[in-house]
Amino acid sequence: CHWCKVMDKETFMDKEVLKKLEKSFIAIRVDTENNNQTAVFQEKTYNNSQLSQFFGVKGLPTLAFLDSDGEPITILPGYTPAEEFIHILDYIDKECYKKMSYTDFKNNEDCAEEK
């Protein structure tokens, strides 16, 4: 998809994004159109289309963030520029989603102690 390619080039190739992803995240890409591939999630096997349906993917690109137990934190549909994505990564990495909305975090509200 066009916006997936734009995100690949402009967001995922950004040096600060790459640094944050490598430091604190495990990134997995799913080709939603390739149903010959399967993945096991929460002890159940899904083909790629079924996995995207499980996460409620309605369009691409869509990003899913899971906690260390595999529980969904948030699903982000659509293109996200690098500057915004960096804030989202900080919000999730610092576990601020447990304490406040992303809007409050983005507006520079205190997230208490960092991880």
N, C-alpha and C positions, 0 to 999 in steps of 0.2 A: 504494500500500500504506500501511497505517496508520503503520508505523514509518518509512517514507520521509518522510511528512508531518511526523511528530514531529521527525525529524532536520533537515528543512528549517527548521522553526520554532525549535527549541531549540539545535541545534548549528551549522548553517550561518548562522544570523542572529546568533550570538554575536559581539560586537565584536572580541574577541581572535582568534577563529577567522578571521573575515573579514580581519583585518589580516595574519595569517600566510599565509593562502591567497593574498592579493593580492601579497604581497611575494615569495614564493618558489615558488609552484606555478602550474600551469596546470590549471584545473578543467574537466572535460568531463563532461556528464551524458548518459547513454545511456538512451533509453526502450526497455527490453528487449522491450516488446510491439509496437513499431512496426517491422515488417519491411519497410516501404517505404523506410526510411532505410538508407543504407549508409555505411560508413567504411572507409578504407584504413589498414591497420595492417601494418607490416613488408612493404610492397609487395604485399599481398593485400587484395582487397575482401571485406568481410563485411557481411551484413545485421545488424541489431542483435541478433537472437537468436543468430546464429552467433558474433558477437563475445563475447556473454556466455558462451556455451559454451566458447569458446577460453580465457577467463579462469577457467573453472570455477565460474561463478556458480550456486549452488544455491538461493538465496533472496534476497529483498530486504529492506532495502538491503544492497548489497555495494559496497565501495570498493576500487579497484585503484590501487596506487601504482607508477609506472614511473620508472626513472632517465632521465637525459637522452638515453640511447641507445635508449630504448623497451623496455628489459628490465625485467620485473616485479621489484619489490622485495618487495612483500607484497600479499596480498588480505585484506581485512577484512570478514567477513560480519557482518550484524546491526547493530542500533542502537548508536551510540557517543555518549555524552553529551559536551557541549562540553569539560568539564574533562579528560576522558580524551583527547579528540581533539586538544587543544592539545599534550599530551605526545607523542602519536603524530607530530604535525606537526614538533615539535622533534627527535624521534628521527630522522626521515627527513631533514629539512632539514640537520641537523648531520652527516649520513651516519654516525650511530652504528651503524646496522644492519650496517655493514662491520666493526665492532669488537666488538660485544657484543649480547647478547639484549635484547629490549625490557624484559623483567623486570628485568634488571640495571640498565638505564638508568632505569627507573621507580623503582627502589630507591635512586636518587641515587648510583649508582656513577659514577666519573669516565669521561668519554667522550674524554679527551685533548683535543687541540686542536679548536676549533670551525671550521666551514667559513669 
